[in-house]
Amino acid sequence: TSIYEMMVTDSMGVTNANIILEKSVIPINTYIEVLKEQLQTISAMNVTFTGEEEVQLAGATYTKVSADVESNGISMYQEYYIRKVEGYIMCLTLTWADGFETQKDAIMNAFAAY
């Protein structure tokens, strides 16, 4: 079961982010591999994973998975910020296209430790 904690988009609907929580007992590295496999099975999307690294966001450590995505002739970028929180996997997905880096940065800069 997934719970959407938050969704946001820019005024043009090009740049967006969402946070989901999934109850999970699997290790985070297994979750990431399953996520990659699932994304590559979506027939309407061509996903190329371009990197994976640990990053700090809002005072917490996340594994960031980066991808180039083409869907219906539109090229875009996605970043998945993933971490385990108690018995849940938290995944922040950020999507944007060329020319919308300012909107992407504005969304990411809105996250802060609390």
Backbone as CSV, one residue per row, in Angstrom:
resi,resn,N_x,N_y,N_z,CA_x,CA_y,CA_z,C_x,C_y,C_z
1,THR,0.839,-1.179,0.000,0.000,0.000,0.000,0.878,1.234,0.000
2,SER,0.560,2.166,-0.868,1.290,3.436,-0.935,0.391,4.559,-0.475
3,ILE,0.973,5.500,0.248,0.262,6.692,0.692,0.966,7.891,0.078
4,TYR,0.219,8.722,-0.638,0.794,9.955,-1.167,0.745,10.999,-0.065
5,GLU,1.920,11.428,0.388,2.034,12.424,1.440,1.892,13.836,0.895
6,MET,2.366,14.052,-0.346,2.406,15.400,-0.887,2.591,15.336,-2.383
7,MET,1.966,16.291,-3.099,2.204,16.474,-4.527,2.236,17.978,-4.793
8,VAL,3.111,18.381,-5.709,3.224,19.791,-6.067,3.631,19.873,-7.534
9,THR,3.194,20.935,-8.213,3.574,21.154,-9.597,3.766,22.644,-9.846
10,ASP,4.536,22.981,-10.860,4.683,24.389,-11.216,3.423,24.841,-11.957
11,SER,3.321,26.148,-12.221,2.101,26.696,-12.821,1.834,26.166,-14.227
12,MET,2.870,25.693,-14.920,2.680,25.160,-16.273,2.461,23.645,-16.278
13,GLY,2.627,23.015,-15.133,2.427,21.577,-15.039,3.566,20.742,-15.584
14,VAL,4.740,21.347,-15.781,5.881,20.615,-16.341,6.749,20.021,-15.241
15,THR,7.033,20.804,-14.234,7.882,20.362,-13.127,6.990,19.938,-11.976
16,ASN,7.237,18.753,-11.420,6.397,18.296,-10.318,7.180,17.414,-9.375
17,ALA,6.639,17.259,-8.187,7.236,16.383,-7.183,6.114,15.726,-6.397
18,ASN,6.401,14.527,-5.919,5.465,13.860,-5.016,6.251,13.027,-4.028
19,ILE,5.651,12.809,-2.883,6.253,11.967,-1.857,5.279,10.840,-1.562
20,ILE,5.786,9.617,-1.613,4.968,8.469,-1.224,5.653,7.728,-0.080
21,LEU,4.831,7.107,0.742,5.306,6.209,1.789,4.749,4.832,1.490
22,GLU,5.599,3.828,1.616,5.178,2.442,1.418,5.629,1.621,2.609
23,LYS,4.706,0.904,3.216,5.064,-0.002,4.291,5.940,-1.093,3.698
24,SER,7.120,-1.316,4.287,8.062,-2.239,3.653,9.015,-2.846,4.677
25,VAL,9.293,-4.124,4.487,10.283,-4.800,5.328,11.564,-5.095,4.552
26,ILE,11.576,-4.788,3.251,12.752,-5.094,2.443,13.821,-4.014,2.633
27,PRO,15.083,-4.362,2.441,16.154,-3.362,2.523,16.024,-2.331,1.406
28,ILE,16.557,-1.148,1.636,16.429,-0.055,0.677,17.057,-0.408,-0.675
29,ASN,18.186,-1.132,-0.678,18.825,-1.476,-1.960,17.933,-2.413,-2.779
30,THR,17.201,-3.291,-2.124,16.258,-4.157,-2.824,15.107,-3.340,-3.381
31,TYR,14.616,-2.396,-2.599,13.541,-1.513,-3.057,13.970,-0.772,-4.323
32,ILE,15.179,-0.254,-4.325,15.680,0.503,-5.481,15.765,-0.387,-6.714
33,GLU,16.248,-1.608,-6.557,16.330,-2.522,-7.705,14.944,-2.858,-8.243
34,VAL,13.974,-3.078,-7.352,12.603,-3.369,-7.782,12.007,-2.148,-8.481
35,LEU,12.247,-0.950,-7.944,11.773,0.279,-8.574,12.307,0.405,-9.997
36,LYS,13.611,0.180,-10.162,14.213,0.264,-11.493,13.584,-0.745,-12.451
37,GLU,13.402,-1.964,-11.987,12.797,-2.996,-12.834,11.381,-2.608,-13.240
38,GLN,10.601,-2.104,-12.276,9.217,-1.725,-12.578,9.150,-0.573,-13.571
39,LEU,10.008,0.422,-13.395,9.990,1.568,-14.311,10.350,1.157,-15.730
40,GLN,11.229,0.182,-15.866,11.638,-0.243,-17.203,10.595,-1.126,-17.878
41,THR,9.573,-1.566,-17.151,8.522,-2.383,-17.760,7.342,-1.547,-18.250
42,ILE,7.344,-0.241,-17.956,6.247,0.616,-18.410,6.430,0.876,-19.902
43,SER,5.513,0.377,-20.696,5.688,0.426,-22.155,5.660,1.846,-22.712
44,ALA,4.992,2.770,-22.040,4.892,4.144,-22.545,6.101,4.997,-22.186
45,MET,7.062,4.411,-21.460,8.231,5.170,-21.025,9.515,4.440,-21.388
46,ASN,10.507,5.211,-21.845,11.847,4.678,-22.039,12.718,5.322,-20.963
47,VAL,13.186,4.526,-20.001,13.922,5.038,-18.848,15.379,4.598,-18.929
48,THR,16.293,5.569,-18.809,17.724,5.290,-18.751,18.237,5.826,-17.421
49,PHE,18.712,4.936,-16.571,19.230,5.364,-15.272,20.634,5.921,-15.455
50,THR,20.869,7.107,-14.892,22.110,7.832,-15.139,22.993,7.977,-13.908
51,GLY,22.508,7.574,-12.740,23.350,7.686,-11.556,22.624,7.296,-10.290
52,GLU,23.439,7.010,-9.277,22.926,6.676,-7.958,23.966,7.129,-6.948
53,GLU,23.527,7.920,-5.952,24.455,8.437,-4.949,23.712,8.764,-3.665
54,GLU,24.454,8.847,-2.563,23.878,9.292,-1.306,23.974,10.802,-1.238
55,VAL,22.857,11.443,-0.828,22.803,12.903,-0.733,22.106,13.303,0.562
56,GLN,22.320,14.545,0.950,21.630,15.120,2.100,20.488,15.994,1.593
57,LEU,19.323,15.843,2.188,18.167,16.656,1.861,17.399,16.900,3.147
58,ALA,17.207,18.154,3.489,16.444,18.535,4.679,16.960,17.826,5.934
59,GLY,18.267,17.697,6.040,18.877,17.122,7.231,18.867,15.604,7.308
60,ALA,18.470,14.933,6.252,18.430,13.464,6.249,19.211,12.935,5.055
61,THR,19.684,11.689,5.174,20.431,11.042,4.096,19.477,10.231,3.229
62,TYR,19.583,10.450,1.928,18.769,9.748,0.940,19.676,9.095,-0.093
63,THR,19.185,8.043,-0.715,19.808,7.527,-1.926,19.082,8.189,-3.078
64,LYS,19.824,8.914,-3.914,19.239,9.591,-5.075,19.509,8.753,-6.315
65,VAL,18.452,8.390,-7.008,18.542,7.663,-8.273,18.100,8.631,-9.365
66,SER,18.962,8.858,-10.353,18.675,9.795,-11.442,18.358,9.035,-12.721
67,ALA,17.451,9.610,-13.522,17.061,8.942,-14.764,16.679,9.961,-15.830
68,ASP,16.961,9.603,-17.077,16.442,10.310,-18.241,15.245,9.500,-18.719
69,VAL,14.162,10.199,-19.013,12.922,9.518,-19.381,12.382,10.115,-20.673
70,GLU,11.930,9.241,-21.567,11.214,9.688,-22.754,9.854,9.013,-22.747
71,SER,8.824,9.828,-22.891,7.465,9.309,-22.882,6.627,10.081,-23.896
72,ASN,6.022,9.376,-24.813,5.181,10.003,-25.843,5.918,11.116,-26.583
73,GLY,7.199,10.897,-26.874,7.993,11.859,-27.615,8.508,13.035,-26.798
74,ILE,8.268,13.033,-25.505,8.708,14.120,-24.623,9.867,13.617,-23.772
75,SER,10.981,14.379,-23.769,12.136,14.037,-22.940,12.042,14.794,-21.625
76,MET,12.344,14.105,-20.539,12.319,14.712,-19.211,13.343,14.030,-18.321
77,TYR,13.488,14.560,-17.145,14.415,14.014,-16.160,13.640,13.673,-14.898
78,GLN,14.117,12.640,-14.202,13.532,12.288,-12.920,14.636,11.992,-11.923
79,GLU,14.380,12.393,-10.689,15.244,12.030,-9.569,14.355,11.426,-8.500
80,TYR,14.805,10.314,-7.952,14.103,9.624,-6.885,14.976,9.725,-5.642
81,TYR,14.454,10.346,-4.585,15.165,10.465,-3.310,14.510,9.465,-2.371
82,ILE,15.280,8.447,-1.968,14.697,7.301,-1.272,15.409,7.086,0.058
83,ARG,14.619,6.839,1.103,15.198,6.464,2.398,14.195,5.628,3.180
84,LYS,14.710,4.903,4.137,13.872,4.076,4.994,13.585,4.861,6.265
85,VAL,12.308,4.942,6.642,11.875,5.630,7.851,11.067,4.622,8.663
86,GLU,11.692,4.133,9.737,11.087,3.076,10.552,10.667,1.929,9.640
87,GLY,9.401,1.549,9.580,8.969,0.431,8.744,8.473,0.840,7.378
88,TYR,8.858,2.039,6.936,8.374,2.561,5.667,9.531,2.961,4.760
89,ILE,9.287,2.863,3.458,10.180,3.457,2.471,9.543,4.775,2.067
90,MET,10.334,5.840,2.104,9.875,7.149,1.653,10.549,7.441,0.329
91,CYS,9.774,7.847,-0.672,10.323,8.150,-1.988,9.776,9.486,-2.467
92,LEU,10.684,10.438,-2.644,10.363,11.734,-3.234,10.753,11.640,-4.703
93,THR,9.792,11.816,-5.601,10.054,11.789,-7.035,9.941,13.208,-7.575
94,LEU,10.980,13.641,-8.278,11.027,14.978,-8.873,11.150,14.815,-10.383
95,THR,10.270,15.482,-11.138,10.261,15.387,-12.600,10.297,16.787,-13.197
96,TRP,11.135,16.968,-14.248,11.201,18.254,-14.945,11.732,18.035,-16.357
97,ALA,11.631,19.087,-17.169,12.115,19.048,-18.550,13.141,20.155,-18.752
98,ASP,13.876,20.073,-19.864,14.835,21.133,-20.201,14.139,22.489,-20.165
99,GLY,14.848,23.475,-19.618,14.298,24.820,-19.535,13.517,25.083,-18.269
100,PHE,13.322,24.056,-17.443,12.551,24.201,-16.211,13.408,23.929,-14.973
101,GLU,14.713,24.144,-15.095,15.622,23.906,-13.977,15.346,24.859,-12.811
102,THR,14.947,26.107,-13.107,14.637,27.072,-12.048,13.457,26.589,-11.214
103,GLN,12.434,26.056,-11.863,11.272,25.531,-11.149,11.658,24.308,-10.329
104,LYS,12.503,23.438,-10.901,12.978,22.258,-10.165,13.718,22.694,-8.908
105,ASP,14.617,23.660,-9.058,15.398,24.138,-7.911,14.502,24.778,-6.855
106,ALA,13.479,25.506,-7.288,12.564,26.142,-6.338,11.832,25.095,-5.506
107,ILE,11.395,24.025,-6.142,10.722,22.955,-5.402,11.687,22.322,-4.399
108,MET,12.897,21.972,-4.850,13.849,21.314,-3.959,14.298,22.225,-2.820
109,ASN,14.425,23.517,-3.091,14.846,24.457,-2.042,13.774,24.693,-1.003
110,ALA,12.550,24.273,-1.273,11.466,24.430,-0.297,11.523,23.389,0.810
111,PHE,12.291,22.327,0.613,12.399,21.300,1.652,13.422,21.734,2.692
112,ALA,13.052,21.612,3.951,13.940,21.994,5.044,13.743,21.028,6.210
113,ALA,14.788,20.883,7.016,14.681,20.049,8.213,13.663,20.661,9.172
114,TYR,12.949,19.811,9.872,11.988,20.322,10.850,12.195,19.662,12.185
